[in-house]
Amino acid sequence: MQVVVVGLGYVGSVCSACLSNRGHSVVGVDTSGFKVECIQRGMSPIVEKDLGELIAAAREKGLLRATTDIASAMPGADLVLVCVGTPSAEDGSLDLDHVKRACAEVGKALPHTGKFTTVVMRSTMLPGSVLGELTPVLEAASGLKMGESFGVAYNPEFLREGTAVADFFGADYTIIGAGSERAGESLKAMYAGVGGELMVTSIPSAEMLKYVNNSFHALKVAFANEVGRICKREGIDSHEVMRLMVRDTKLNLSPYYLSPGFAFGGSCLPKDLRAIQSRSRQHGLDLPVIQNIVRSNEVHIEEAIHLIERFKHRRLGFLGLSFKAGTDDLRESPILRVIGTLVGKGYPVLLHDPNIDMERVLGANRRFVEDEVPYLTERLRADLDDVLANSDVLIVGNRAAQYRDIGPRLKVGQVLVDLVAAVDRTSVTHGEYHGLAW
Ligand SMILES: NC(=O)c1ccc[n+]([C@@H]2O[C@H](COP(=O)([O-])OP(=O)(O)OC[C@H]3O[C@@H](n4cnc5c(N)ncnc54)[C@H](O)[C@@H]3O)[C@@H](O)[C@H]2O)c1
């Protein structure tokens, strides 16, 4: 395929070299005469393992050239990959100026490619940038309509400097945020044989994913470093601890706990986080990530309360009281915080949980109920139908099997607030469905 790469920095020069070595015909464009000159001489404009060799090989095969003149690069282009910088503005917001300027140039040349060309943003940019800010620039500069005469896509770059070439050829997956089927097909054809699994999604999801990935990577580094700081104070080998921690691929390094849902609770996580927070304070240690996990959880509980209060209806029916399905342990169940707040505000509330039978709640759990949720006994209903029939807003608080199918049972005017992603929203045919964070 004929590929134009705009911006020959770390991302653009690696893309140009790797794609031309896959047999595509690549023209690199940069405003920097130095970078263009490097490529023309078969040299790498940046320090990066194996890149010089790949550029030299592609130049020799006649599959790679570079220019400062975008218009001369565009005729015949199947794809244009925009890889210019997106720095931080003074206030920390994202500066799209370079990308907008590059898109204006690309747009001017779009009517002269002689093909349906797909413009692919590879620079990191916030959700809404491609469709809301850059597509209008492309349309205005070209006088063409996106989807009819040209395509757009977002293809986030995940390379790591230092191993960028290996990352390109050995990628786990490639994310294709496609503005249309045709744009997606074009990118898939370009990646044929490399890039791991090609996964097509919407442009905003692909834009967001890049930030989610980088936030998670940064979180991992900060978390591991905080573990290191507290281990050192305790005289414990932090590397040994983390080596063992990552060996658990069931709960630790796995998709488990990584799906948006309700706040954590139960008898362990809140208590143990408080203990480690308290110990770190005794050491005079500042561990902002670990110390703010409980705070983040509190904010999530407050968000649930706001969501429920948004509806004018007053009669609330809570389905699922324990912190997870299949247990009657009510200690530190976060839904009880929601219920307690709303009962305190005078909302009429009914409760249901298949595992809670007041006759059988014993021991520490019983004391907890008597002290913390004295309203439970009089509001708990054994019959789910009773709660369904006498509530305007139904709030699903755990994933007990019998709540999954309540969607079709909702009546017109009833609202379902799903705090745990238990109910399929398409099954709610008469009422309204609202997810907590989805
Ligand atoms: N460097 C990385 O490891 C990495 C990894 C993933 C994503 N990204 C993202 O990719 C984007 C590019 O990053 P980078 O590190 O390659 O940037 P960079 O600063 O190294 O390169 C950007 C290049 O674009 C050129 N340029 C600017 N405006 C231009 C224009 N109008 N026309 C032609 N060329 C123009 C610049 O001269 C420069 O050579 C950024 O959004 C970055 O966040 C970078």
The ligand as an SDF file (V2000), in Angstrom:
LIG
                    3D

 44 48  0  0  0  0  0  0  0  0999 V2000
    7.5380    8.7310   21.9130 N   0  0  0  0  0  0  0  0  0  0  0  0
    6.8210    7.7160   22.3040 C   0  0  0  0  0  0  0  0  0  0  0  0
    7.3290    6.7640   22.8940 O   0  0  0  0  0  0  0  0  0  0  0  0
    5.3490    7.6990   22.0550 C   0  0  0  0  0  0  0  0  0  0  0  0
    4.6500    6.5070   22.2790 C   0  0  0  0  0  0  0  0  0  0  0  0
    3.2820    6.4680   22.0290 C   0  0  0  0  0  0  0  0  0  0  0  0
    2.6270    7.6070   21.5920 C   0  0  0  0  0  0  0  0  0  0  0  0
    3.3270    8.7780   21.4120 N   0  0  0  0  0  0  0  0  0  0  0  0
    2.5750    9.9420   20.9270 C   0  0  0  0  0  0  0  0  0  0  0  0
    2.8350   10.0800   19.5350 O   0  0  0  0  0  0  0  0  0  0  0  0
    2.9110   11.4550   19.1740 C   0  0  0  0  0  0  0  0  0  0  0  0
    4.2670   11.7540   18.5770 C   0  0  0  0  0  0  0  0  0  0  0  0
    5.2480   11.5280   19.5630 O   0  0  0  0  0  0  0  0  0  0  0  0
    6.7980   11.5670   19.2140 P   0  0  0  0  0  0  0  0  0  0  0  0
    7.5180   11.1970   20.4470 O   0  0  0  0  0  0  0  0  0  0  0  0
    7.0290   10.7710   17.9720 O   0  0  0  0  0  0  0  0  0  0  0  0
    6.9660   13.1450   18.9160 O   0  0  0  0  0  0  0  0  0  0  0  0
    8.2530   13.9040   18.3810 P   0  0  0  0  0  0  0  0  0  0  0  0
    8.2250   15.2440   18.9790 O   0  0  0  0  0  0  0  0  0  0  0  0
    9.4620   13.0470   18.5340 O   0  0  0  0  0  0  0  0  0  0  0  0
    7.9840   14.0140   16.8210 O   0  0  0  0  0  0  0  0  0  0  0  0
    7.0030   14.8230   16.2530 C   0  0  0  0  0  0  0  0  0  0  0  0
    7.5010   15.2020   14.8620 C   0  0  0  0  0  0  0  0  0  0  0  0
    6.4430   15.8810   14.1890 O   0  0  0  0  0  0  0  0  0  0  0  0
    7.0360   16.8930   13.4040 C   0  0  0  0  0  0  0  0  0  0  0  0
    5.9790   17.8590   13.0570 N   0  0  0  0  0  0  0  0  0  0  0  0
    5.3510   18.7560   13.8370 C   0  0  0  0  0  0  0  0  0  0  0  0
    4.4360   19.4340   13.1290 N   0  0  0  0  0  0  0  0  0  0  0  0
    4.4690   18.9530   11.8700 C   0  0  0  0  0  0  0  0  0  0  0  0
    3.7390   19.2390   10.6870 C   0  0  0  0  0  0  0  0  0  0  0  0
    2.7800   20.1610   10.6590 N   0  0  0  0  0  0  0  0  0  0  0  0
    4.0240   18.5430    9.5790 N   0  0  0  0  0  0  0  0  0  0  0  0
    4.9930   17.6120    9.5850 C   0  0  0  0  0  0  0  0  0  0  0  0
    5.7160   17.2810   10.6840 N   0  0  0  0  0  0  0  0  0  0  0  0
    5.4570   17.9530   11.8110 C   0  0  0  0  0  0  0  0  0  0  0  0
    8.1440   17.4540   14.2880 C   0  0  0  0  0  0  0  0  0  0  0  0
    9.1050   18.1570   13.5280 O   0  0  0  0  0  0  0  0  0  0  0  0
    8.6960   16.1770   14.8990 C   0  0  0  0  0  0  0  0  0  0  0  0
    9.7450   15.6210   14.1280 O   0  0  0  0  0  0  0  0  0  0  0  0
    2.6050   12.2280   20.4550 C   0  0  0  0  0  0  0  0  0  0  0  0
    1.2230   12.4940   20.4970 O   0  0  0  0  0  0  0  0  0  0  0  0
    2.9860   11.2690   21.5390 C   0  0  0  0  0  0  0  0  0  0  0  0
    2.2680   11.5310   22.7350 O   0  0  0  0  0  0  0  0  0  0  0  0
    4.6690    8.8280   21.6170 C   0  0  0  0  0  0  0  0  0  0  0  0
  1  2  1  0
  2  3  2  0
  2  4  1  0
  4  5  1  0
  4 44  2  0
  5  6  2  0
  6  7  1  0
  7  8  2  0
  8  9  1  0
  8 44  1  0
  9 10  1  0
  9 42  1  0
 10 11  1  0
 11 12  1  0
 11 40  1  0
 12 13  1  0
 13 14  1  0
 14 15  2  0
 14 16  1  0
 14 17  1  0
 17 18  1  0
 18 19  2  0
 18 20  1  0
 18 21  1  0
 21 22  1  0
 22 23  1  0
 23 24  1  0
 23 38  1  0
 24 25  1  0
 25 26  1  0
 25 36  1  0
 26 27  1  0
 26 35  1  0
 27 28  2  0
 28 29  1  0
 29 30  1  0
 29 35  2  0
 30 31  1  0
 30 32  2  0
 32 33  1  0
 33 34  2  0
 34 35  1  0
 36 37  1  0
 36 38  1  0
 38 39  1  0
 40 41  1  0
 40 42  1  0
 42 43  1  0
M  CHG  2   8   1  16  -1
M  END
$$$$
